[in-house]
């Protein structure tokens, strides 16, 4: 299972808006981190590589990915299915 620190590490390496923020599970991907759709895709690809998973296309609905905790849930769901 993935933990929040691992997810935050990937986000901080790819998201300019994460610099200097206290990023946690409730941190908004768009409002607080300033992620647009292209940057979010970049982070999703990095997460897939980091955890050696492939997200199911049906889980990649942007409205279901509001905060860092949503990403963690998606990663763990993918890990359980692997």
C-alpha positions in Angstrom: 0.0 0.0 0.0 1.1 3.5 -0.8 1.3 6.2 1.9 0.6 9.9 1.7 4.3 10.8 2.0 5.1 8.8 -1.2 2.4 10.5 -3.1 3.4 14.0 -1.8 7.0 13.3 -2.8 5.9 12.7 -6.4 3.6 15.7 -6.5 6.3 18.0 -5.1 8.8 16.8 -7.8 6.3 17.6 -10.6 4.1 20.5 -9.4 5.6 24.0 -9.2 2.7 25.1 -6.9 3.7 22.6 -4.3 6.9 24.4 -3.4 6.6 25.8 0.1 3.2 24.4 0.8 2.3 22.0 3.6 0.9 19.3 1.2 -1.4 16.7 2.8 -4.4 14.5 2.0 -6.8 17.4 1.9 -4.7 19.6 -0.3 -6.7 20.6 -3.4 -5.1 19.7 -6.6 -6.4 22.6 -8.6 -7.1 25.4 -6.0 -4.1 25.0 -3.8 -1.5 23.3 -6.0 -2.7 25.1 -9.2 -2.6 22.0 -11.3 -4.1 22.2 -14.8 -5.2 19.1 -16.7 -1.8 18.7 -18.4 0.2 18.9 -15.2 -2.3 16.5 -13.6 -1.7 14.0 -16.4 2.1 14.4 -15.9 1.7 13.6 -12.2 -0.5 10.6 -12.9 2.1 9.2 -15.3 4.8 9.8 -12.6 2.6 8.0 -10.0 2.1 5.0 -12.4 5.8 4.8 -12.9 6.6 5.2 -9.2 4.2 2.5 -8.1 4.5 0.3 -11.1 0.7 0.4 -11.8 -1.6 1.4 -14.6 -4.7 3.4 -13.7 -7.9 2.1 -15.1 -9.3 4.6 -17.6 -12.7 4.7 -15.9 -11.0 6.0 -12.7 -9.4 9.0 -14.3 -12.5 11.2 -14.2 -11.2 14.7 -13.2 -14.2 15.4 -11.0 -13.3 12.4 -8.9 -9.7 13.7 -8.3 -10.1 16.8 -6.2 -7.3 16.4 -3.6 -4.2 14.5 -2.8 -6.1 12.0 -0.7 -8.2 11.1 -3.9 -4.9 10.3 -5.6 -3.8 8.1 -2.7 -7.1 6.2 -2.8 -6.8 5.7 -6.6 -3.2 4.4 -6.2 -4.1 1.9 -3.5 -7.1 0.7 -5.5 -4.8 0.1 -8.4 -2.3 -1.7 -6.2 -5.0 -3.9 -4.7 -6.1 -4.9 -8.3 -2.6 -5.7 -9.4 
